[in-house]
Amino acid sequence: MTRPARRSWRDALAVYTQAPVITMLFLGFSAGLPFLLVFSTLTAWLRDVDVEVAAIGFFSWIGILYSIKFFWAPVVDRLPLPGLTRLFGQRRGWMLLAQVTIALGLVGLAYTDPRASLVSVAGFALLVAFGSATQDIVIDAFRIESAMEEVQAAMASTYIIGYRGGLLAAGAGALYVADLASWHWAYLSMAGLVGVGMLTVLIRPEPPRSPLGVQLIHEPKVRAFLRATRGRAQPWRRLGAWSIGAIVCPFTDFFSRYGRRALWLLIFIGVYRISDLSMAAMANPLYIDLGFTLSQIANVTKVFGIAMSITGGIVGGLLVVRYGIGSMLVAGAVIVALTNLLFAILALIGAQMPMLVITIMGDNLANGLASTVFIAFLSSLTSRAYTATQYALFSSLMTLPGKFIGGFSGVVVAGQGYTVFFICAALLGLPAIWLAWRISRDPGLTTDREPVPSVNR
């Protein structure tokens, strides 16, 4: 197939006025809100009450829940919820359940003292992360199913903007409240903001989907199973057909479409974000250990940083629409690895406010752009017949290696210092740069279709 015609800047901007695109601002906010509350904001709270830095590093393993969400994605994709699915539909019903779970976990954290029980903090953080990961599964499917492919790049971009807004509330907002009042009120107020996502779910319609029975009967593997089990008990046949359609077919579809390239694609997905995810748990401890106050951290790393992330997301969305995915994948991988070196310089020269501003500006611009581009790429790999399950696999694999390595980040910092740690994190980005360059040269992966995006973490 030929490369899609390059669009004008005016056409690229006009798509941002459509209702499905605007909706993603609010759903993006809902998705971004809980993430920092079990990650960097939580690590700032723990360090603020003198929890050991090595223990804080292990809390980043909570984020592994986001990386294994493909295990329950088939259930979210295909299993109806009693009452909720009938009232709101498959996607909106699961979103509401996930949002209630997030709110309950945040309330539990608000009433827990880390100095008295780190185990309880970990338990409620896991509950929030589970609800958040489940919400991500549903929002990704909702986004892909809500509009045609030509709108998807803009939806990914506005999702990133909304997501960064959620990070702003959970980062700067929580730190401000904690500084002015307490961590108890910080997490309680964040639980109240979960209502933004709930209200959006109640207002927006359910995307059109074929009934489950219709979806299953079109699967050759399901039809073969039903033919082979004629005369068997009906409940067993229905369970087998559902399991094949929900669990087996999404994975066989991906490998049948991409053949031998599928393995390289999965490796690339796993390493693309490894550089920034592996260092993220140590960013706030670095700022605090250098002597910056919570308000300074909120002002520069959250308010200014989020603004830079939003700018990077907008620029990334426009560049994907105008120039395509391939070259932007390479650019995103390069700038993410390079900007990690800014943290090493900051750790080396100490608490210099200008250097903090430069570090946060570079890091957030790079991550905003790279995230939008990679979301577009991942969604271009996703079949609309298996939106939730396939995208959950991709986004889970995207975060798993970085989150696992990040669990040891506190140990590396304690033994070698922040400067060495951030240099190592930058070097982890080299495989991603090489693979992005190889994939950008494959026209079957980057130039034979319009970009089709969706998100995470």
Residue, then its C-alpha position, 0 to 999 in steps of 0.5 A: m500500500t502507498r503512504p497516506a497523503r500528507r495532511s495540511w496543518r489546518d486539517a490536523l488541527a480541525v480534528y481536535t474539535q470533534a466530540p470523541v476527541i474532547t471526551m478523551l480529555f476527561l477520560g485521560f484525566s481519570a486515567g492519569l489521576p491514580f497513577l502518581l498516587v501509587f507512584s511518585t507522589l506516594t514515594a514523596w510521602l514515604r520519604d517525607v516521613d523518613v521511610e528508608v530509600a531502599a524500601i521506597g524503591f521496592f514500592s515501584w513494584i506496585g506498578i507491575l500490576y499495570s504490566i500484567k493487566f493482560f491477564w484479566a483483560p479478556v474478562v474485562d473485554r468480554l464478561p458482562l457485569p450483572g446490572l452495570t452492563r445492562l444499564f451502561g453497556q460493557r465499556r461504561g459498566w466496567m469503567l464505573l466499577a474500576q473508578v469505585t475501586i480507585a476511590l475506595g483505595l485512595v480513601g483507605l490510603a488517606y486513613t493509613d499512617p506509613r510509619a505505623s504500617l507500611v504493609s497497609v499502605a502497600g495493600f491500599a496502593l495495590l487496590v488503587a493500582f488494580g482499579s487503575a489498570t482495569q480502568d486503563i483496559v476499558i478506556d483503551a478499548f472505548r477510545i479505539e471503538s468510539a471513532m474512525e481511524e483518522v480521528q484516533a491520532a487526535m484522540a491519543s493526543t487529547y488523552i495525553i493532555g487529559y492524562r497529564g492534567g490528572l498527573l498535575a492534580a495527583g502530583a502538584g495538587a496533592l503536594y500542595v494540599a499535603d504542604l498546607a494541610s496533611w497527607h491525609w487530606a491530600y489523598l482524601s481530596m484525590a478520592g473526590l476527583v475520581g468523580v470527574g471520570m464517573l461523570t464523563v462515563l454517565i454523560r458519554p454514550e457507549p460505543p457500538r459493538s456487535p453482541l458477544g454471540v455474533q463476535l464469537i460465531h465469526e471466529p473460525k476457531v470457535r466454529a471449529f470447537l463447536r463442531a467438534t463438541r456437538g452433543r456435549a453439555q451446553p454450559w461446557r460448550r459455551l465456556g469453551a467457545w467464550s475462552i477461545g474467543a476471548i483468550v486464544c483468538p486475540f493472540t493468534d490474530f496478532f501472530s498471524r497478521y505479523g508472522r515472524r515480525a511479531l516477536w521483534l515487535l513485542i521485544f521493541i514494545g518491551v524496551y521502548r519505555i525502559s529508559d524513563l520507567s526504570m528511573a522514575a521512582m527515584a526522581n522525587p527522592l532525588y529532589i528531596d535529598l538535594g534539599f528542594t521543598l515540597s512546594q518547590i517540587a510541586n511548582v517546577t516538577k508538577v505545574f511546569g513539568i505537566a505544562m511541558s508534557i502537554t506541549g510535548g503531547i500536542v506536538g507529538g500528535l501533530l507530527v504523527v498526523r503530518y509526518g507519520i509514525g516511523s521517523m517519530l518513533v526514532a526521534g522519541a527514543v533518542i530524546v527520552a534517553l538523552t534527557n535522562l542524562l539531565f538528571a545525572i547532571l542535576a545530581l552532580i551539581g546539587a540544588q540549583m533551581p535553573m538546572l532543575v527547570i532545564t531538567i524538568m523541561g527536557d524530560n517532560l517535553a521528551n516524554g510527552l512527545a514519545s508517549t503520544v507517538f508510541i501510543a499511535f504506533l501501538s494502536s496501529l498494531t491493534s485489531r478492532a475485533y480485540t481492542a481491549t485484550q490486544y492493547a492490554l498486552f501491548s501496554s502491559l509489555m511496554t511497562l513491565p521491564g522498566k517497572f521491574i528494573g525500577g524496583f532495584s533503583g533504590v538499591v543502586v542509588a544507595g550503593q552508587g549514588y544518583t549520578v551513576f544511576f541516571i547515567c545507567a538509565a540513559l544507557l538502557g535506552l540504546p536498544a530502543i533507539w536501534l529497534a525504532w530505527r529498524i522498524s521505521r524502515d519497514p513500510g509494512l509497519t509504519t507507512d501502510r495505514e493511518p496512525v491508530p492510537s490508544v495509551n499508558r503508562 
